[in-house]
Amino acid sequence: MKNHWKDKKVAVLGWGINGLDIAEYLLKQGVHITIFDDKEVDELDFSEFDTKKVKLVLGSSYIKYGLNSFDYIFRAPGVYRYLPEIVKAEKKGVVVTSVVKLFFDLCPGTIIGVTGTKGKGTTSTLIYQILKNAGKDVYLAGNIGIPMLTLLPKLTSKSWVVLELSSFQLIDMTKSPHIAVILNITEDHMDWHIDRDEYVKAKTQIVRYQNKNDIAAMNYDYSDSKNFSKLTKAKTYFFSRKGKVNGSYVEDGNIKLDVGSKIYDIGKTKKLLLRGKHNWENVCAAICASYLAGAAIKSIKEVVFSFKGLEHRLELVGEIKGIKFYNDSFSTNPQTTIAAIKSFEEPLTLILGGSDKGLDYDGMGKEISKSKNVRNIILIGDISDVIENAIKKAGYTGKVLKLGKSDMQQIVKKCVNVTPKDGIALLSPATASFDMFANYKERGSKFKEAVVNLKLRKTPKVASKINPTG
């Protein structure tokens, strides 16, 4: 087979897992690579890559001199698709593409794509685990799991690949997956997209290129998600936590599946280990998609009722003085924080704040104000004043504590001081983390570390009964 990549000049925009994935793939094809990133070399992780094989253009003015001299531009998801420099190069004939677009071109197996504002990781992992339990040759990639291009040597025509897909990845797609799963669509990444319309339109690419042999499963409870059914030629199914649909749904506390002549009773919502009604949507989505992919009902039930969730998503960290600590650091917008609040009935201390994503917090303020169990709010990070104004405007009468950019140890200590016994301390920030942490994972990990350290200090030492000379 002819290698059409050989000796091509390729710009890789944005380093990280995505950049490493494409750089390693292209080097094997004999490509001349230049890596561009707005960070300096000491801010980037090149520990697993030999930079002598490529050219580096780094720093704040990294694309100042344009991209017109390249044959291809591979854009990382975090790099805005319509930067003037990218658009100008494209008009000059440079091909603008991405890892996910290349993967869709090269993947010999069947792709299940999952998108939405939140719940993508949970739903994708559930689908993956169900199909694995059903004996499928299945892989998990995209924003979660393994870098997708490294999967290619392992894949066959019988393989299944579950991809978690963000609006960043979908915005310029020209192919859609065989099974498209559309979760809740609200609002996010307004610091990246020019407006909400562009954000929603980017998501629609997941169904626009489907054909009559494909499948689309959509969240019936959100108008934007439901309306995707008008944009696809695929067979359409739905999922809902509010009522009966053609697909999977919750009815009177029971999870059901109806995609044909028989209605299957999957089980009761109260038996799920995942907390929160928002997770009923994710579970129903995974049930619908995995069944349509060929999983047996037995395989579905076994996974759904044993799945404990993902790290940094309403994750129970530990207990100190009767207070349970939950890490929901992945919650980077108001909608997911609202869902997290609704997952608890116990007295709640809520940790909010971080860096500004340009989101509206008035709706969250109203939800907090009318909630009967949010006793304390601890505000951290750059956006503290914005969130404080939103909750005060909504009439919140609980205690508000502003801790600025205190370390997590101080934040956790404050939670212990103000949260009543049998209460909940919940890190669900409602915004990004970049003012204080590298990312949401570091924020969540620091929170967990602080809880564990404080718990160890609070635990009384017990004299050893073992003979030291023994």
N, C-alpha and C positions, 0 to 999 in steps of 0.2 A: 504494500500500500504506500502510495506517495505521501511523503511528509510535507504538507503545505506550510508548516510552521518554520521550517529550516531557514535560518539567516534573516528571519523577520525581525523588525525592531518593535519591541513591546514596552509600553509604559505600564507599570504596576502602581496604581494610585492607592496608597494607604497600606501600611504594614500591619502585621498581626497574624492571626490564624489564617485568615483569608489570603493575605499576601504571601505567606509562606507556602500555602497550598498551591497557588497558581505558579509561583516562582519555581518551586521544585518540579512541578509538572512540565513547565515550558523549557527549563534547562535541559531536560532529557530530549527535547525536540530540536535542540540546536538553535535556540532563540537568543537574540541579543536583548538583555533586559536592563531597564533603568527603573529603579524603585524610587518613588516620590512619596514623601510624607511631610506633614507640617511640623512634626516633632524633630528634635535634634537626636543625634545618634545615641547619646547617653540616656535618652528617654525611651528608647526602643529595645526590644528583646531580639537580638540576632544570635542568641546562644546556640540555636539549632540550625543555623544557616551560615554558609561560607560567603561572606560579602565580597570576597575577591573575585567571584564569578560574575558580579553585576556592577552596575554603576549606581551610586547613591546620590540623590538630590534631596536634601533635607532642610528643614527650617521653615520659618513663617512665610518666606517668599518662594516656596518650593516650586510653584508653577508660574512664576512671574514671566519666564521667557517662553511660555507656551508649550503646546504638545503637538504642534503641526507636523513634526518630522517623523512621527511614528506611524507604523502600519496598523497597530492595534493599541487600544487603551483598555486595560482591565481595571475596572473601578471596584474598590472595596465597598461594602454596603454603607459604611459611614460617610462616604464621600458623596456629596450631593450630585445627582445625575446631570443637572442642568447648570453647573458652574459655567460661567462665560468661556473659560479656557477650553472646557470639554466641548461645548457647543461649537465654538470656532473651529476646533480641530475636526470635528465631525463634518462640518461644511466643506472642509478641505479634502475630505475623502478618508479620514482616519476612522477605522471601525471601532465603535465603543461597545464593549461587552463586559462580562462579569463571570465569576466562577460558576454561579448557578446557571447562567445561560449556556455555558460550555458543558456543564454536567447534563442538562436536559438534552443537548445534542448527542452526547456520547453514551448515556446510560442505556444498557441493553435490557434492563429490567423494567418493572412497573413502578411508577412514582405515585405516592400519596402525598399531597401538599396540604399543609395546615397553616392557616393564617387567621388573624383577628387582632384585636387590641391587646387582650391579655388571655392567658390560658393556653397559649400555643405549646409551651414546653410540656405542661402537664398532659395535654391531650395527645401530643405527638408521642410522648413516652408511653402513655397508656396503649395507644394503637400498636406501637412497636412491641410492647410486652405481650399483648394479647396475641398478635400474629406469631411471635416467637413461641409462645405457649401452644399455639395451634400447629407448630411444626414447620412453619414457613421459613425460607431462607430470607431473613429480613434484616435491614440495617437502619440506623437512626442517624440523621445528619442535618445539615442546615445550620441554624443558630444553636443547635444542641447536638451532642454526639460527636461523631468522627468527621474530620474535614472531608468534604464530599469527593474531591478528586482522588484521594488516596483509596477510595472504595472501588474505583473502576476495575482494577485487576481481579477483584473478587467476584464481580457481578456476572450473572448469566441471564438468559431470557426468563428464567424462573424466579429470579430474585425480586424482592420488594424493597423499596427504599422509602422511608418516611422522612419527609423534609419539613422542618419548621421554617416558615418563610415570612420575613418581615416586609413592610412596605418599601424599605430601602432596596430589598432584593427584587421585589416584584415590579417596581415602577417602570422598567423598560423591557419586561419579558415579552417574548413573541411566541411562547409555547405555554401550554397549561398542563397540569398533571392529569393522569387518568382518573384519580379520585381527588377532588378538591373539597376541603373541609373549611368552612367559614364560620368562625366563632363570633363572639360579640364584637361589634365595631362601634366604638364611641369616638374618642379623640386622644391623640398622642403625637409626640414628635413635632409639635408646632414650632420647635426651634430648628427643624430641618426642612419640613415642607413649607411651601409658601402660604398654604391655607388648608383648611379641613377638606375642601373639595379635592385637592390634589392627593391628600392622604387616602381618602376613600377610593378615588379613581385608581391609585396605585394598587390597592388591594384587589380591585376587580380583574386585574390581569390573570388572576389565578383560575378564572372561569372563561374568559373571553375567547380562548383558542381551543376549547374543548369541542369534541364532536359527539354525535348521537350515541356512540358506544361508551362514552365516558360517564362519570358519576359526579354529581355535586351534592354535598350535604351541608345545609345551611341552618344557622340559628334563627328559629322562627320568632324569637322574642325580641329581636332588634330589627327595626325597619330597614336599615341599611343592609344588614346581612341577608334578610329575607328577599330583598329586591335584587340580589345577585341572580336569582332564578330567572329574571327577565333577560339576562345577559349571556346565558349559556345554552348550547344545543344539547347538553348532556341530560341524562335521566336525573331528575331532581328529587331529593329527599330532605327532610327537615329533622331538627331535634329541638326539644323545648322542656323547660322545667315548670311550665305553667299549664300545659294542657295537651290533649291528644293531637298528634300530627302523623303524617305519613313518614315514619321513621322511628326514632327513639324519643321517649318522653317520660315525664313524671306525672303520675295521676294518683292522688290521695296517698302520697308517701310511697308509692310503688313505682319502680323503674320498669318500663315496658318497651318492647320492640315490635313494630308493626310495619313490615316492608313487603307484605304479600298477603297470602290467604290465611296466615296464622299469626296470632298475637302471642309473643313470648313474654312471660313474667320473669324478669331478670332478678329482682329482689327488692328489698326495702331500702330506702335512702338512709334510714337510721343505722343500717349495718355498714355503711361506708366508713372507712377510716379517714377519708378526706373531710376536712371541716368546711362548712359554708355552703349555702345554696348555690352560689356561683359555680361551685365545683360539680353540682348536678348537671349543669350545662356541658361541662367538659367530659363528664362520664358518659352522658347521652351521645355526645358527638363521637367519642371513641367507640362506643358500642355499635352505633350505626355504621361507621366507616369500616370497622374491622369485620363486621358481619358481611357487609357487601364485598369485602376483599376475600371472603371465604372462610372466616373463622367460625368454629362451632360454638354453640351457645355455652357448652360446658367450659371451653377455654376462656370465653368472655367473662363468665361468672367468677371463675377462679382468680383471675387477675383483678377485676374491678373491686372485689371485696377484700383483697389483701394489699392493695396499693396504698402506700403511706404518704405519697406525694414527693415533691422534689425539694432539694435544699433551697433555702431562702424563700420558699412559698408557704406561708403559714406553718412554719416548721417549729414544733415544740422543742425548745432548747433545754429547759430544765426548770427546777422549782427552788425558790429560796424563801424561807419563812412563810410557806403556804401560798406564795405568789408564783404563778406559772408565767414563764417568759416565752414569747413566740417571735420568731424571726420571719418577717415578711418583707425583707429588704428588696425583693424583686418588684415590689409594688412601687412603680415610678410614675404613677399618675393618680388623680383623685378618684377615678372610678374604681380602681382596684382597692384603694384604701377604704372606700365606702363598703365594698363587698367584704373586706376583712373585718370591719367594725360589725357588720351584720352577722358575722360568724360566731359572735360571742354574746352571751347574756349576762356574764359575770361583770362586776365592777372593773372598769378598764382605764389603764393609763396608756395613752397613745403618744408615741414618738413620731413627730412629723418634721419634715424640712430637709433641705439640701440645696442643690443648685437649681437655677431657674430654667425651665423648659418652655416658658411662654404659655403656660396653661392657665385655665380659669378655675379658681378655687371656691367660687361662691356656692356652687352646688354642694360641694363637700362640706362647706361651712354650715349650710342648712341641715344637712344630714346629721352632722355632729351635734348641732343645737337641739334637734328633736330626739336624738338618741337618749335613752334614759340611763344608760350605763357608762357613758364616757365621763369619768369623774375628773381626770387630770389630762392636760395636754402639755407635753414637753416639746418645745420648738428648738430646732437646731439648724445651723447652716445659713447660707446667704438669703434664702427666701423666707426666713422667719417672719419678717414684718408683713409680707404679702399674705401669708396664711393667717397671721394674727388678725389682720384687718378683715379677712373673709369670715372668720369664726365669730368675731365680735359684732360685725355687721348683721350676722344671722341671729344674734341674741344669746350666744353661748354664755352660761353662767357658772361653769365649772372653773377649776383652777388652771391658769396658764403660766407655765414656767419657761423662761427663755434662757437656754444654756449656751447659745452662740455656737462656737466651734470647740466645745469641750470634748475631751477624749471619751471613748465609750465606757471606760471604767467609772467616770463621774456620772455619766448619763444613767447607767445601770444602778449605781448607788442611789441616785435620786428616785428612781422607780421604786426601789425597796422602801425608801423613806415615806413615799406618798401613797403607795398602792395598798388598799386594805387586804387583810388576809383572805385567801380564797379568790383574790382578784387576778387580773391578767395584766401583764406589761407587754405591750405590742409595739414592735418596731415595724411600722408600715408607712414609710416616709411620704408617699404621694408625689415624689419628684426624684430627679436624678441625684447622683452622689458626688459629682466631680469637684465640688468645692472643698470636700474633706477627704475623699477616698478615690482610689484609682477607678473603681466601678462598684456596682451594687453588690458584687460578690465579696469584695474586700470589706464593704460596710457591714454586710451580714456576718462575715467571719469574725470581724472585730467585736461585734455585738455578742456573738456566741462565746468568744474567748473571754470577754468581760464577765459574762454570766457564770461561766465555769470557774473562773478565778475567784470571783466573789463567793460563790457557793463553797469552794474549798476552804476559804478563810472563815466562813460562817459555820462549817462543820466542826463540832468539838472533837478534839483528839482523843482516841481511845487507847489506853495502855495495852501494849502487846502482851499476849499470854504465851508467846513462844520463848523458850529458854534461849537467850542470846548466844550461849555457848554450845547449844544443841547440835 
